[in-house]
Amino acid sequence: MPEGGIFDRAKNAVVNVVKGAGDVVNAVRSTVTDIVKGTLKEAGDITGTALGVVSDAVRGALKGAQEAGAEAAQSARAIVSGAVEAVVQVGGDVVEGARNAVRGAIQGAAEVGGDVAGAAVGAVEAAVETAGRLGKSVGDVAKGTAEQALETVGEISADAVDAVKKGLSSAASLPKDVIQSVVGKGGDSET
């Protein structure tokens, strides 16, 4: 499927669902889950290459949420959660899927002029929470998504990397030992 296809499909679906939804977060999560799951099933072989559509779907969905006037950070969390859930439902590699979702959320936030550091931390938190809820390895997902967040943010804004490190280190929902192994020194708030 061409890159523009999944991006546009996700964007348009999210615009439509946000405009008609009372519970925007759950509507967005469900819509993204359905789109990503359907696209991955169409791909047949759920490999790293096929999981690349996750980034495009997340970017498109974030663009749609922004166009529909939804709050960006809250939408990004719901979108990442929906994408990770879809990967798990089709039997894909949850760490790779989560990494792709986090990359897409950060790129999408940059494309719509959003808070890149906030999107990065929120996306990692959403991926880890979803993995835990679905019985997947929280530590592996936390490590993979934190690494991906720092890499992707570094490609966009070197200045934002420190903000992401601080945000990840202070996020109560993330496993401190795993996050510190990724961000290194600078998180003096270990308890």
C-alpha positions, 0 to 999 in steps of 0.5 A: 500500500502506498505511504499516502494511502494509510496516512490519508485513510487514518487522517480522514477516519480520525477527522470523522470520528472526532467530529462525531464522538462524545468520548474522543479518546476511546473513539480515536483509539478504536479507529486507529486499532481498526485501521492498523489491524486491517492494514496489517492483515492486508499485508499478510506477512507481519514483518518489520517492513509491514510494521512500517505502516504503523508509523504512517497510520499514527502520523495520519491519525495525529494530523486528522486529530489536529484538523478536527480540533482534538487536543494533540497530546491526549490524541497522541496517547490514544493513537499510539495505544490503538496502534500497539493494540492492533499490532498485538491483535494480529500477532506482530512484534509488539516492541517493533510495533510500539517503536514504529508507533512512537516514531510516528507520534513524534514525527506527527507532532513535529508535522502539526507544530505540536510539542515534540517532547511532550508527544514523545513522553506521552507516546512511550507511556501509552505504548508501555501502558497498552503493552502491560494491559495486553500482557506483553513485556513492559520492560522490553516495550519501555526500553525499545520505545524510550530508545526510539523516542530519543532517536526520533526526537534527536533527528528533529530537535537536538534541544528537545532531547534533554526535555525528553530524557527528563520527561521519561525519567520523571514519568511515574508510569514508566519502569525507572530502572529500564528508563535510566538504562536508556537515558543514562545520567541526568535523572537524579530522582532515583528512589 
